[in-house]
Amino acid sequence: MSEPHSEDPMVAALLREREGLVQRGLTDRVAQVDEQLRLRGHTPPDSDGDTARPASRSTPPKGRRAKRAETA
């Protein structure tokens, strides 16, 4: 996933907030953030395929190893 960027710090903050809201499925808040982005002259990204699905809990986070199964 790429880091949202903008020359305007407020737009950059809104893009980061939007990304988190999309991942959580809060579509009503995404629409509000999109409106704020439009008011600042920025076109919001499409939410149809912009973000990847979160990894399942069985997959360890990037840069980490899965916990080994303990044997008795």
mmCIF file as Biopython writes it, N, C-alpha, C and O atoms, coordinates in Angstrom:
data_model
#
loop_
_atom_site.group_PDB
_atom_site.id
_atom_site.type_symbol
_atom_site.label_atom_id
_atom_site.label_alt_id
_atom_site.label_comp_id
_atom_site.label_asym_id
_atom_site.label_entity_id
_atom_site.label_seq_id
_atom_site.pdbx_PDB_ins_code
_atom_site.Cartn_x
_atom_site.Cartn_y
_atom_site.Cartn_z
_atom_site.occupancy
_atom_site.B_iso_or_equiv
_atom_site.auth_seq_id
_atom_site.auth_asym_id
_atom_site.pdbx_PDB_model_num
ATOM 1   N N  . MET A ? 1  ? 0.843   -1.155  0.000  1.0 0.0 1  A 1 
ATOM 2   C CA . MET A ? 1  ? 0.000   0.000   0.000  1.0 0.0 1  A 1 
ATOM 3   C C  . MET A ? 1  ? 0.900   1.234   0.000  1.0 0.0 1  A 1 
ATOM 4   O O  . MET A ? 1  ? 1.879   1.301   0.743  1.0 0.0 1  A 1 
ATOM 5   N N  . SER A ? 2  ? 0.566   2.181   -0.820 1.0 0.0 2  A 1 
ATOM 6   C CA . SER A ? 2  ? 1.397   3.375   -0.916 1.0 0.0 2  A 1 
ATOM 7   C C  . SER A ? 2  ? 0.941   4.423   0.092  1.0 0.0 2  A 1 
ATOM 8   O O  . SER A ? 2  ? -0.236  4.499   0.445  1.0 0.0 2  A 1 
ATOM 9   N N  . GLU A ? 3  ? 1.874   5.206   0.533  1.0 0.0 3  A 1 
ATOM 10  C CA . GLU A ? 3  ? 1.607   6.281   1.481  1.0 0.0 3  A 1 
ATOM 11  C C  . GLU A ? 3  ? 0.948   7.443   0.749  1.0 0.0 3  A 1 
ATOM 12  O O  . GLU A ? 3  ? 1.494   7.914   -0.249 1.0 0.0 3  A 1 
ATOM 13  N N  . PRO A ? 4  ? -0.237  7.935   1.221  1.0 0.0 4  A 1 
ATOM 14  C CA . PRO A ? 4  ? -0.852  9.093   0.589  1.0 0.0 4  A 1 
ATOM 15  C C  . PRO A ? 4  ? 0.049   10.316  0.732  1.0 0.0 4  A 1 
ATOM 16  O O  . PRO A ? 4  ? 0.665   10.528  1.776  1.0 0.0 4  A 1 
ATOM 17  N N  . HIS A ? 5  ? 0.116   11.109  -0.321 1.0 0.0 5  A 1 
ATOM 18  C CA . HIS A ? 5  ? 0.978   12.282  -0.255 1.0 0.0 5  A 1 
ATOM 19  C C  . HIS A ? 5  ? 0.303   13.476  -0.904 1.0 0.0 5  A 1 
ATOM 20  O O  . HIS A ? 5  ? -0.551  13.330  -1.779 1.0 0.0 5  A 1 
ATOM 21  N N  . SER A ? 6  ? 0.699   14.658  -0.459 1.0 0.0 6  A 1 
ATOM 22  C CA . SER A ? 6  ? 0.174   15.900  -1.002 1.0 0.0 6  A 1 
ATOM 23  C C  . SER A ? 6  ? 1.073   17.027  -0.511 1.0 0.0 6  A 1 
ATOM 24  O O  . SER A ? 6  ? 1.738   16.906  0.518  1.0 0.0 6  A 1 
ATOM 25  N N  . GLU A ? 7  ? 1.082   18.113  -1.257 1.0 0.0 7  A 1 
ATOM 26  C CA . GLU A ? 7  ? 1.827   19.298  -0.826 1.0 0.0 7  A 1 
ATOM 27  C C  . GLU A ? 7  ? 1.137   19.941  0.379  1.0 0.0 7  A 1 
ATOM 28  O O  . GLU A ? 7  ? 1.802   20.486  1.260  1.0 0.0 7  A 1 
ATOM 29  N N  . ASP A ? 8  ? -0.188  19.877  0.416  1.0 0.0 8  A 1 
ATOM 30  C CA . ASP A ? 8  ? -0.977  20.460  1.496  1.0 0.0 8  A 1 
ATOM 31  C C  . ASP A ? 8  ? -1.055  19.455  2.654  1.0 0.0 8  A 1 
ATOM 32  O O  . ASP A ? 8  ? -1.548  18.344  2.462  1.0 0.0 8  A 1 
ATOM 33  N N  . PRO A ? 9  ? -0.579  19.822  3.850  1.0 0.0 9  A 1 
ATOM 34  C CA . PRO A ? 9  ? -0.607  18.877  4.968  1.0 0.0 9  A 1 
ATOM 35  C C  . PRO A ? 9  ? -2.020  18.449  5.364  1.0 0.0 9  A 1 
ATOM 36  O O  . PRO A ? 9  ? -2.214  17.325  5.827  1.0 0.0 9  A 1 
ATOM 37  N N  . MET A ? 10 ? -3.007  19.329  5.187  1.0 0.0 10 A 1 
ATOM 38  C CA . MET A ? 10 ? -4.382  18.972  5.529  1.0 0.0 10 A 1 
ATOM 39  C C  . MET A ? 10 ? -4.915  17.902  4.577  1.0 0.0 10 A 1 
ATOM 40  O O  . MET A ? 10 ? -5.582  16.962  5.010  1.0 0.0 10 A 1 
ATOM 41  N N  . VAL A ? 11 ? -4.623  18.042  3.281  1.0 0.0 11 A 1 
ATOM 42  C CA . VAL A ? 11 ? -5.058  17.051  2.298  1.0 0.0 11 A 1 
ATOM 43  C C  . VAL A ? 11 ? -4.371  15.718  2.587  1.0 0.0 11 A 1 
ATOM 44  O O  . VAL A ? 11 ? -5.005  14.665  2.516  1.0 0.0 11 A 1 
ATOM 45  N N  . ALA A ? 12 ? -3.084  15.758  2.912  1.0 0.0 12 A 1 
ATOM 46  C CA . ALA A ? 12 ? -2.355  14.524  3.227  1.0 0.0 12 A 1 
ATOM 47  C C  . ALA A ? 12 ? -2.972  13.837  4.442  1.0 0.0 12 A 1 
ATOM 48  O O  . ALA A ? 12 ? -3.109  12.613  4.458  1.0 0.0 12 A 1 
ATOM 49  N N  . ALA A ? 13 ? -3.344  14.610  5.454  1.0 0.0 13 A 1 
ATOM 50  C CA . ALA A ? 13 ? -3.970  14.042  6.644  1.0 0.0 13 A 1 
ATOM 51  C C  . ALA A ? 13 ? -5.329  13.441  6.316  1.0 0.0 13 A 1 
ATOM 52  O O  . ALA A ? 13 ? -5.671  12.368  6.812  1.0 0.0 13 A 1 
ATOM 53  N N  . LEU A ? 14 ? -6.103  14.126  5.483  1.0 0.0 14 A 1 
ATOM 54  C CA . LEU A ? 14 ? -7.408  13.599  5.077  1.0 0.0 14 A 1 
ATOM 55  C C  . LEU A ? 14 ? -7.262  12.302  4.281  1.0 0.0 14 A 1 
ATOM 56  O O  . LEU A ? 14 ? -8.060  11.380  4.445  1.0 0.0 14 A 1 
ATOM 57  N N  . LEU A ? 15 ? -6.245  12.231  3.420  1.0 0.0 15 A 1 
ATOM 58  C CA . LEU A ? 15 ? -6.021  11.011  2.648  1.0 0.0 15 A 1 
ATOM 59  C C  . LEU A ? 15 ? -5.648  9.837   3.557  1.0 0.0 15 A 1 
ATOM 60  O O  . LEU A ? 15 ? -6.100  8.713   3.341  1.0 0.0 15 A 1 
ATOM 61  N N  . ARG A ? 16 ? -4.825  10.101  4.569  1.0 0.0 16 A 1 
ATOM 62  C CA . ARG A ? 16 ? -4.472  9.036   5.520  1.0 0.0 16 A 1 
ATOM 63  C C  . ARG A ? 16 ? -5.695  8.591   6.304  1.0 0.0 16 A 1 
ATOM 64  O O  . ARG A ? 16 ? -5.911  7.396   6.502  1.0 0.0 16 A 1 
ATOM 65  N N  . GLU A ? 17 ? -6.496  9.557   6.750  1.0 0.0 17 A 1 
ATOM 66  C CA . GLU A ? 17 ? -7.712  9.224   7.494  1.0 0.0 17 A 1 
ATOM 67  C C  . GLU A ? 17 ? -8.660  8.412   6.618  1.0 0.0 17 A 1 
ATOM 68  O O  . GLU A ? 17 ? -9.251  7.434   7.077  1.0 0.0 17 A 1 
ATOM 69  N N  . ARG A ? 18 ? -8.806  8.818   5.356  1.0 0.0 18 A 1 
ATOM 70  C CA . ARG A ? 18 ? -9.696  8.132   4.433  1.0 0.0 18 A 1 
ATOM 71  C C  . ARG A ? 18 ? -9.275  6.685   4.239  1.0 0.0 18 A 1 
ATOM 72  O O  . ARG A ? 18 ? -10.116 5.787   4.207  1.0 0.0 18 A 1 
ATOM 73  N N  . GLU A ? 19 ? -7.972  6.458   4.109  1.0 0.0 19 A 1 
ATOM 74  C CA . GLU A ? 19 ? -7.470  5.103   3.914  1.0 0.0 19 A 1 
ATOM 75  C C  . GLU A ? 19 ? -7.853  4.197   5.084  1.0 0.0 19 A 1 
ATOM 76  O O  . GLU A ? 19 ? -8.264  3.055   4.878  1.0 0.0 19 A 1 
ATOM 77  N N  . GLY A ? 20 ? -7.718  4.700   6.295  1.0 0.0 20 A 1 
ATOM 78  C CA . GLY A ? 20 ? -8.097  3.918   7.474  1.0 0.0 20 A 1 
ATOM 79  C C  . GLY A ? 20 ? -9.590  3.661   7.540  1.0 0.0 20 A 1 
ATOM 80  O O  . GLY A ? 20 ? -10.023 2.574   7.925  1.0 0.0 20 A 1 
ATOM 81  N N  . LEU A ? 21 ? -10.373 4.655   7.167  1.0 0.0 21 A 1 
ATOM 82  C CA . LEU A ? 21 ? -11.829 4.494   7.189  1.0 0.0 21 A 1 
ATOM 83  C C  . LEU A ? 21 ? -12.288 3.474   6.156  1.0 0.0 21 A 1 
ATOM 84  O O  . LEU A ? 21 ? -13.202 2.694   6.425  1.0 0.0 21 A 1 
ATOM 85  N N  . VAL A ? 22 ? -11.669 3.468   4.977  1.0 0.0 22 A 1 
ATOM 86  C CA . VAL A ? 22 ? -12.021 2.496   3.941  1.0 0.0 22 A 1 
ATOM 87  C C  . VAL A ? 22 ? -11.713 1.090   4.438  1.0 0.0 22 A 1 
ATOM 88  O O  . VAL A ? 22 ? -12.506 0.171   4.237  1.0 0.0 22 A 1 
ATOM 89  N N  . GLN A ? 23 ? -10.561 0.919   5.089  1.0 0.0 23 A 1 
ATOM 90  C CA . GLN A ? 23 ? -10.180 -0.404  5.590  1.0 0.0 23 A 1 
ATOM 91  C C  . GLN A ? 23 ? -11.160 -0.902  6.644  1.0 0.0 23 A 1 
ATOM 92  O O  . GLN A ? 23 ? -11.405 -2.104  6.746  1.0 0.0 23 A 1 
ATOM 93  N N  . ARG A ? 24 ? -11.721 0.016   7.429  1.0 0.0 24 A 1 
ATOM 94  C CA . ARG A ? 24 ? -12.687 -0.373  8.461  1.0 0.0 24 A 1 
ATOM 95  C C  . ARG A ? 24 ? -14.115 -0.477  7.933  1.0 0.0 24 A 1 
ATOM 96  O O  . ARG A ? 24 ? -15.012 -0.920  8.651  1.0 0.0 24 A 1 
ATOM 97  N N  . GLY A ? 25 ? -14.329 -0.070  6.685  1.0 0.0 25 A 1 
ATOM 98  C CA . GLY A ? 25 ? -15.664 -0.178  6.092  1.0 0.0 25 A 1 
ATOM 99  C C  . GLY A ? 25 ? -16.631 0.905   6.526  1.0 0.0 25 A 1 
ATOM 100 O O  . GLY A ? 25 ? -17.843 0.702   6.456  1.0 0.0 25 A 1 
ATOM 101 N N  . LEU A ? 26 ? -16.137 2.047   6.971  1.0 0.0 26 A 1 
ATOM 102 C CA . LEU A ? 26 ? -16.995 3.145   7.424  1.0 0.0 26 A 1 
ATOM 103 C C  . LEU A ? 26 ? -17.315 4.063   6.250  1.0 0.0 26 A 1 
ATOM 104 O O  . LEU A ? 26 ? -16.750 5.149   6.124  1.0 0.0 26 A 1 
ATOM 105 N N  . THR A ? 27 ? -18.231 3.611   5.392  1.0 0.0 27 A 1 
ATOM 106 C CA . THR A ? 27 ? -18.505 4.316   4.148  1.0 0.0 27 A 1 
ATOM 107 C C  . THR A ? 27 ? -19.102 5.703   4.356  1.0 0.0 27 A 1 
ATOM 108 O O  . THR A ? 27 ? -18.856 6.605   3.556  1.0 0.0 27 A 1 
ATOM 109 N N  . ASP A ? 28 ? -19.886 5.887   5.422  1.0 0.0 28 A 1 
ATOM 110 C CA . ASP A ? 28 ? -20.466 7.213   5.665  1.0 0.0 28 A 1 
ATOM 111 C C  . ASP A ? 28 ? -19.377 8.232   6.007  1.0 0.0 28 A 1 
ATOM 112 O O  . ASP A ? 28 ? -19.437 9.377   5.557  1.0 0.0 28 A 1 
ATOM 113 N N  . ARG A ? 29 ? -18.386 7.827   6.796  1.0 0.0 29 A 1 
ATOM 114 C CA . ARG A ? 29 ? -17.274 8.726   7.121  1.0 0.0 29 A 1 
ATOM 115 C C  . ARG A ? 29 ? -16.382 8.960   5.914  1.0 0.0 29 A 1 
ATOM 116 O O  . ARG A ? 29 ? -15.847 10.055  5.746  1.0 0.0 29 A 1 
ATOM 117 N N  . VAL A ? 30 ? -16.211 7.931   5.056  1.0 0.0 30 A 1 
ATOM 118 C CA . VAL A ? 30 ? -15.418 8.091   3.834  1.0 0.0 30 A 1 
ATOM 119 C C  . VAL A ? 30 ? -16.044 9.178   2.971  1.0 0.0 30 A 1 
ATOM 120 O O  . VAL A ? 30 ? -15.338 10.014  2.408  1.0 0.0 30 A 1 
ATOM 121 N N  . ALA A ? 31 ? -17.368 9.164   2.870  1.0 0.0 31 A 1 
ATOM 122 C CA . ALA A ? 31 ? -18.071 10.174  2.071  1.0 0.0 31 A 1 
ATOM 123 C C  . ALA A ? 31 ? -17.843 11.577  2.647  1.0 0.0 31 A 1 
ATOM 124 O O  . ALA A ? 31 ? -17.694 12.537  1.890  1.0 0.0 31 A 1 
ATOM 125 N N  . GLN A ? 32 ? -17.815 11.702  3.972  1.0 0.0 32 A 1 
ATOM 126 C CA . GLN A ? 32 ? -17.570 13.001  4.589  1.0 0.0 32 A 1 
ATOM 127 C C  . GLN A ? 32 ? -16.149 13.488  4.314  1.0 0.0 32 A 1 
ATOM 128 O O  . GLN A ? 32 ? -15.936 14.667  4.032  1.0 0.0 32 A 1 
ATOM 129 N N  . VAL A ? 33 ? -15.183 12.580  4.398  1.0 0.0 33 A 1 
ATOM 130 C CA . VAL A ? 33 ? -13.792 12.947  4.118  1.0 0.0 33 A 1 
ATOM 131 C C  . VAL A ? 33 ? -13.641 13.317  2.645  1.0 0.0 33 A 1 
ATOM 132 O O  . VAL A ? 33 ? -12.930 14.264  2.310  1.0 0.0 33 A 1 
ATOM 133 N N  . ASP A ? 34 ? -14.315 12.563  1.757  1.0 0.0 34 A 1 
ATOM 134 C CA . ASP A ? 34 ? -14.271 12.881  0.331  1.0 0.0 34 A 1 
ATOM 135 C C  . ASP A ? 34 ? -14.777 14.291  0.069  1.0 0.0 34 A 1 
ATOM 136 O O  . ASP A ? 34 ? -14.220 15.012  -0.759 1.0 0.0 34 A 1 
ATOM 137 N N  . GLU A ? 35 ? -15.831 14.685  0.772  1.0 0.0 35 A 1 
ATOM 138 C CA . GLU A ? 35 ? -16.376 16.034  0.615  1.0 0.0 35 A 1 
ATOM 139 C C  . GLU A ? 35 ? -15.353 17.085  1.057  1.0 0.0 35 A 1 
ATOM 140 O O  . GLU A ? 35 ? -15.189 18.114  0.402  1.0 0.0 35 A 1 
ATOM 141 N N  . GLN A ? 36 ? -14.669 16.818  2.170  1.0 0.0 36 A 1 
ATOM 142 C CA . GLN A ? 36 ? -13.629 17.745  2.627  1.0 0.0 36 A 1 
ATOM 143 C C  . GLN A ? 36 ? -12.488 17.840  1.614  1.0 0.0 36 A 1 
ATOM 144 O O  . GLN A ? 36 ? -11.941 18.920  1.389  1.0 0.0 36 A 1 
ATOM 145 N N  . LEU A ? 37 ? -12.132 16.714  1.006  1.0 0.0 37 A 1 
ATOM 146 C CA . LEU A ? 37 ? -11.087 16.726  -0.019 1.0 0.0 37 A 1 
ATOM 147 C C  . LEU A ? 37 ? -11.517 17.565  -1.223 1.0 0.0 37 A 1 
ATOM 148 O O  . LEU A ? 37 ? -10.723 18.334  -1.765 1.0 0.0 37 A 1 
ATOM 149 N N  . ARG A ? 38 ? -12.785 17.413  -1.640 1.0 0.0 38 A 1 
ATOM 150 C CA . ARG A ? 38 ? -13.293 18.198  -2.781 1.0 0.0 38 A 1 
ATOM 151 C C  . ARG A ? 38 ? -13.272 19.690  -2.461 1.0 0.0 38 A 1 
ATOM 152 O O  . ARG A ? 38 ? -12.930 20.505  -3.318 1.0 0.0 38 A 1 
ATOM 153 N N  . LEU A ? 39 ? -13.636 20.048  -1.238 1.0 0.0 39 A 1 
ATOM 154 C CA . LEU A ? 39 ? -13.636 21.458  -0.834 1.0 0.0 39 A 1 
ATOM 155 C C  . LEU A ? 39 ? -12.228 22.055  -0.888 1.0 0.0 39 A 1 
ATOM 156 O O  . LEU A ? 39 ? -12.069 23.263  -1.067 1.0 0.0 39 A 1 
ATOM 157 N N  . ARG A ? 40 ? -11.223 21.218  -0.734 1.0 0.0 40 A 1 
ATOM 158 C CA . ARG A ? 40 ? -9.833  21.674  -0.791 1.0 0.0 40 A 1 
ATOM 159 C C  . ARG A ? 40 ? -9.229  21.501  -2.181 1.0 0.0 40 A 1 
ATOM 160 O O  . ARG A ? 40 ? -8.020  21.653  -2.362 1.0 0.0 40 A 1 
ATOM 161 N N  . GLY A ? 41 ? -10.076 21.183  -3.165 1.0 0.0 41 A 1 
ATOM 162 C CA . GLY A ? 41 ? -9.626  21.098  -4.547 1.0 0.0 41 A 1 
ATOM 163 C C  . GLY A ? 41 ? -8.904  19.813  -4.906 1.0 0.0 41 A 1 
ATOM 164 O O  . GLY A ? 41 ? -8.155  19.778  -5.882 1.0 0.0 41 A 1 
ATOM 165 N N  . HIS A ? 42 ? -9.116  18.758  -4.132 1.0 0.0 42 A 1 
ATOM 166 C CA . HIS A ? 42 ? -8.464  17.478  -4.399 1.0 0.0 42 A 1 
ATOM 167 C C  . HIS A ? 42 ? -9.523  16.455  -4.796 1.0 0.0 42 A 1 
ATOM 168 O O  . HIS A ? 42 ? -10.576 16.375  -4.162 1.0 0.0 42 A 1 
ATOM 169 N N  . THR A ? 43 ? -9.255  15.684  -5.827 1.0 0.0 43 A 1 
ATOM 170 C CA . THR A ? 43 ? -10.185 14.642  -6.247 1.0 0.0 43 A 1 
ATOM 171 C C  . THR A ? 43 ? -9.928  13.388  -5.421 1.0 0.0 43 A 1 
ATOM 172 O O  . THR A ? 43 ? -8.821  12.850  -5.453 1.0 0.0 43 A 1 
ATOM 173 N N  . PRO A ? 44 ? -10.933 12.911  -4.679 1.0 0.0 44 A 1 
ATOM 174 C CA . PRO A ? 44 ? -10.736 11.706  -3.864 1.0 0.0 44 A 1 
ATOM 175 C C  . PRO A ? 44 ? -10.477 10.485  -4.758 1.0 0.0 44 A 1 
ATOM 176 O O  . PRO A ? 44 ? -11.025 10.396  -5.856 1.0 0.0 44 A 1 
ATOM 177 N N  . PRO A ? 45 ? -9.651  9.553   -4.297 1.0 0.0 45 A 1 
ATOM 178 C CA . PRO A ? 45 ? -9.405  8.337   -5.063 1.0 0.0 45 A 1 
ATOM 179 C C  . PRO A ? 45 ? -10.648 7.460   -5.093 1.0 0.0 45 A 1 
ATOM 180 O O  . PRO A ? 45 ? -11.504 7.560   -4.214 1.0 0.0 45 A 1 
ATOM 181 N N  . ASP A ? 46 ? -10.750 6.599   -6.105 1.0 0.0 46 A 1 
ATOM 182 C CA . ASP A ? 46 ? -11.865 5.651   -6.171 1.0 0.0 46 A 1 
ATOM 183 C C  . ASP A ? 46 ? -11.699 4.645   -5.043 1.0 0.0 46 A 1 
ATOM 184 O O  . ASP A ? 46 ? -10.583 4.210   -4.756 1.0 0.0 46 A 1 
ATOM 185 N N  . SER A ? 47 ? -12.784 4.279   -4.412 1.0 0.0 47 A 1 
ATOM 186 C CA . SER A ? 47 ? -12.697 3.305   -3.324 1.0 0.0 47 A 1 
ATOM 187 C C  . SER A ? 47 ? -12.982 1.891   -3.817 1.0 0.0 47 A 1 
ATOM 188 O O  . SER A ? 47 ? -12.979 0.948   -3.026 1.0 0.0 47 A 1 
ATOM 189 N N  . ASP A ? 48 ? -13.232 1.732   -5.131 1.0 0.0 48 A 1 
ATOM 190 C CA . ASP A ? 48 ? -13.571 0.407   -5.645 1.0 0.0 48 A 1 
ATOM 191 C C  . ASP A ? 48 ? -12.422 -0.580  -5.581 1.0 0.0 48 A 1 
ATOM 192 O O  . ASP A ? 48 ? -12.642 -1.742  -5.240 1.0 0.0 48 A 1 
ATOM 193 N N  . GLY A ? 49 ? -11.200 -0.160  -5.896 1.0 0.0 49 A 1 
ATOM 194 C CA . GLY A ? 49 ? -10.103 -1.112  -5.893 1.0 0.0 49 A 1 
ATOM 195 C C  . GLY A ? 49 ? -8.827  -0.524  -5.356 1.0 0.0 49 A 1 
ATOM 196 O O  . GLY A ? 49 ? -7.746  -1.075  -5.568 1.0 0.0 49 A 1 
ATOM 197 N N  . ASP A ? 50 ? -8.941  0.599   -4.657 1.0 0.0 50 A 1 
ATOM 198 C CA . ASP A ? 50 ? -7.742  1.279   -4.183 1.0 0.0 50 A 1 
ATOM 199 C C  . ASP A ? 50 ? -7.027  0.571   -3.051 1.0 0.0 50 A 1 
ATOM 200 O O  . ASP A ? 50 ? -5.799  0.606   -2.973 1.0 0.0 50 A 1 
ATOM 201 N N  . THR A ? 51 ? -7.777  -0.066  -2.178 1.0 0.0 51 A 1 
ATOM 202 C CA . THR A ? 51 ? -7.140  -0.651  -1.006 1.0 0.0 51 A 1 
ATOM 203 C C  . THR A ? 51 ? -7.229  -2.157  -1.053 1.0 0.0 51 A 1 
ATOM 204 O O  . THR A ? 51 ? -8.217  -2.730  -1.513 1.0 0.0 51 A 1 
ATOM 205 N N  . ALA A ? 52 ? -6.196  -2.773  -0.575 1.0 0.0 52 A 1 
ATOM 206 C CA . ALA A ? 52 ? -6.176  -4.229  -0.511 1.0 0.0 52 A 1 
ATOM 207 C C  . ALA A ? 52 ? -6.978  -4.675  0.699  1.0 0.0 52 A 1 
ATOM 208 O O  . ALA A ? 52 ? -7.163  -3.914  1.648  1.0 0.0 52 A 1 
ATOM 209 N N  . ARG A ? 53 ? -7.446  -5.901  0.658  1.0 0.0 53 A 1 
ATOM 210 C CA . ARG A ? 53 ? -8.150  -6.440  1.803  1.0 0.0 53 A 1 
ATOM 211 C C  . ARG A ? 53 ? -7.169  -6.671  2.934  1.0 0.0 53 A 1 
ATOM 212 O O  . ARG A ? 53 ? -6.009  -7.005  2.692  1.0 0.0 53 A 1 
ATOM 213 N N  . PRO A ? 54 ? -7.619  -6.498  4.164  1.0 0.0 54 A 1 
ATOM 214 C CA . PRO A ? 54 ? -6.721  -6.772  5.284  1.0 0.0 54 A 1 
ATOM 215 C C  . PRO A ? 54 ? -6.344  -8.249  5.312  1.0 0.0 54 A 1 
ATOM 216 O O  . PRO A ? 54 ? -7.145  -9.107  4.942  1.0 0.0 54 A 1 
ATOM 217 N N  . ALA A ? 55 ? -5.136  -8.539  5.747  1.0 0.0 55 A 1 
ATOM 218 C CA . ALA A ? 55 ? -4.682  -9.922  5.819  1.0 0.0 55 A 1 
ATOM 219 C C  . ALA A ? 55 ? -5.478  -10.654 6.886  1.0 0.0 55 A 1 
ATOM 220 O O  . ALA A ? 55 ? -5.906  -10.060 7.876  1.0 0.0 55 A 1 
ATOM 221 N N  . SER A ? 56 ? -5.669  -11.934 6.679  1.0 0.0 56 A 1 
ATOM 222 C CA . SER A ? 56 ? -6.388  -12.720 7.673  1.0 0.0 56 A 1 
ATOM 223 C C  . SER A ? 56 ? -5.518  -12.871 8.917  1.0 0.0 56 A 1 
ATOM 224 O O  . SER A ? 56 ? -4.308  -12.648 8.857  1.0 0.0 56 A 1 
ATOM 225 N N  . ARG A ? 57 ? -6.103  -13.237 10.005 1.0 0.0 57 A 1 
ATOM 226 C CA . ARG A ? 57 ? -5.371  -13.368 11.266 1.0 0.0 57 A 1 
ATOM 227 C C  . ARG A ? 57 ? -4.356  -14.505 11.217 1.0 0.0 57 A 1 
ATOM 228 O O  . ARG A ? 57 ? -3.404  -14.517 11.998 1.0 0.0 57 A 1 
ATOM 229 N N  . SER A ? 58 ? -4.547  -15.456 10.312 1.0 0.0 58 A 1 
ATOM 230 C CA . SER A ? 58 ? -3.599  -16.566 10.218 1.0 0.0 58 A 1 
ATOM 231 C C  . SER A ? 58 ? -2.301  -16.149 9.525  1.0 0.0 58 A 1 
ATOM 232 O O  . SER A ? 58 ? -1.304  -16.869 9.588  1.0 0.0 58 A 1 
ATOM 233 N N  . THR A ? 59 ? -2.310  -15.001 8.874  1.0 0.0 59 A 1 
ATOM 234 C CA . THR A ? 59 ? -1.112  -14.505 8.201  1.0 0.0 59 A 1 
ATOM 235 C C  . THR A ? 59 ? -0.393  -13.527 9.128  1.0 0.0 59 A 1 
ATOM 236 O O  . THR A ? 59 ? -1.003  -12.561 9.586  1.0 0.0 59 A 1 
ATOM 237 N N  . PRO A ? 60 ? 0.893   -13.758 9.415  1.0 0.0 60 A 1 
ATOM 238 C CA . PRO A ? 60 ? 1.600   -12.816 10.289 1.0 0.0 60 A 1 
ATOM 239 C C  . PRO A ? 60 ? 1.804   -11.477 9.588  1.0 0.0 60 A 1 
ATOM 240 O O  . PRO A ? 60 ? 1.891   -11.438 8.360  1.0 0.0 60 A 1 
ATOM 241 N N  . PRO A ? 61 ? 1.881   -10.376 10.340 1.0 0.0 61 A 1 
ATOM 242 C CA . PRO A ? 61 ? 2.140   -9.071  9.735  1.0 0.0 61 A 1 
ATOM 243 C C  . PRO A ? 61 ? 3.479   -9.063  9.009  1.0 0.0 61 A 1 
ATOM 244 O O  . PRO A ? 61 ? 4.378   -9.839  9.335  1.0 0.0 61 A 1 
ATOM 245 N N  . LYS A ? 62 ? 3.602   -8.185  8.029  1.0 0.0 62 A 1 
ATOM 246 C CA . LYS A ? 62 ? 4.854   -8.091  7.277  1.0 0.0 62 A 1 
ATOM 247 C C  . LYS A ? 62 ? 6.010   -7.805  8.224  1.0 0.0 62 A 1 
ATOM 248 O O  . LYS A ? 62 ? 5.889   -7.000  9.148  1.0 0.0 62 A 1 
ATOM 249 N N  . GLY A ? 63 ? 7.120   -8.467  7.985  1.0 0.0 63 A 1 
ATOM 250 C CA . GLY A ? 63 ? 8.301   -8.244  8.801  1.0 0.0 63 A 1 
ATOM 251 C C  . GLY A ? 63 ? 8.308   -9.029  10.097 1.0 0.0 63 A 1 
ATOM 252 O O  . GLY A ? 63 ? 9.225   -8.876  10.903 1.0 0.0 63 A 1 
ATOM 253 N N  . ARG A ? 64 ? 7.311   -9.863  10.315 1.0 0.0 64 A 1 
ATOM 254 C CA . ARG A ? 64 ? 7.243   -10.663 11.536 1.0 0.0 64 A 1 
ATOM 255 C C  . ARG A ? 64 ? 7.114   -12.135 11.169 1.0 0.0 64 A 1 
ATOM 256 O O  . ARG A ? 64 ? 6.637   -12.482 10.088 1.0 0.0 64 A 1 
ATOM 257 N N  . ARG A ? 65 ? 7.528   -12.958 12.050 1.0 0.0 65 A 1 
ATOM 258 C CA . ARG A ? 65 ? 7.407   -14.405 11.834 1.0 0.0 65 A 1 
ATOM 259 C C  . ARG A ? 65 ? 6.236   -14.940 12.626 1.0 0.0 65 A 1 
ATOM 260 O O  . ARG A ? 65 ? 5.868   -14.409 13.674 1.0 0.0 65 A 1 
ATOM 261 N N  . ALA A ? 66 ? 5.661   -16.002 12.099 1.0 0.0 66 A 1 
ATOM 262 C CA . ALA A ? 66 ? 4.573   -16.650 12.803 1.0 0.0 66 A 1 
ATOM 263 C C  . ALA A ? 66 ? 5.122   -17.325 14.063 1.0 0.0 66 A 1 
ATOM 264 O O  . ALA A ? 66 ? 6.260   -17.797 14.073 1.0 0.0 66 A 1 
ATOM 265 N N  . LYS A ? 67 ? 4.325   -17.369 15.103 1.0 0.0 67 A 1 
ATOM 266 C CA . LYS A ? 67 ? 4.731   -17.991 16.346 1.0 0.0 67 A 1 
ATOM 267 C C  . LYS A ? 67 ? 4.845   -19.500 16.121 1.0 0.0 67 A 1 
ATOM 268 O O  . LYS A ? 67 ? 3.953   -20.111 15.533 1.0 0.0 67 A 1 
ATOM 269 N N  . ARG A ? 68 ? 5.919   -20.086 16.579 1.0 0.0 68 A 1 
ATOM 270 C CA . ARG A ? 68 ? 6.100   -21.533 16.432 1.0 0.0 68 A 1 
ATOM 271 C C  . ARG A ? 68 ? 5.141   -22.272 17.364 1.0 0.0 68 A 1 
ATOM 272 O O  . ARG A ? 68 ? 4.845   -21.824 18.471 1.0 0.0 68 A 1 
ATOM 273 N N  . ALA A ? 69 ? 4.671   -23.413 16.879 1.0 0.0 69 A 1 
ATOM 274 C CA . ALA A ? 69 ? 3.819   -24.248 17.696 1.0 0.0 69 A 1 
ATOM 275 C C  . ALA A ? 69 ? 4.671   -24.884 18.796 1.0 0.0 69 A 1 
ATOM 276 O O  . ALA A ? 69 ? 5.730   -25.451 18.528 1.0 0.0 69 A 1 
ATOM 277 N N  . GLU A ? 70 ? 4.195   -24.781 20.024 1.0 0.0 70 A 1 
ATOM 278 C CA . GLU A ? 70 ? 4.952   -25.347 21.134 1.0 0.0 70 A 1 
ATOM 279 C C  . GLU A ? 70 ? 4.717   -26.839 21.206 1.0 0.0 70 A 1 
ATOM 280 O O  . GLU A ? 70 ? 3.586   -27.310 21.091 1.0 0.0 70 A 1 
ATOM 281 N N  . THR A ? 71 ? 5.801   -27.580 21.397 1.0 0.0 71 A 1 
ATOM 282 C CA . THR A ? 71 ? 5.696   -29.027 21.525 1.0 0.0 71 A 1 
ATOM 283 C C  . THR A ? 71 ? 6.109   -29.424 22.938 1.0 0.0 71 A 1 
ATOM 284 O O  . THR A ? 71 ? 7.046   -28.861 23.506 1.0 0.0 71 A 1 
ATOM 285 N N  . ALA A ? 72 ? 5.417   -30.374 23.481 1.0 0.0 72 A 1 
ATOM 286 C CA . ALA A ? 72 ? 5.689   -30.769 24.871 1.0 0.0 72 A 1 
ATOM 287 C C  . ALA A ? 72 ? 6.717   -31.869 24.978 1.0 0.0 72 A 1 
ATOM 288 O O  . ALA A ? 72 ? 7.045   -32.302 26.082 1.0 0.0 72 A 1 
#
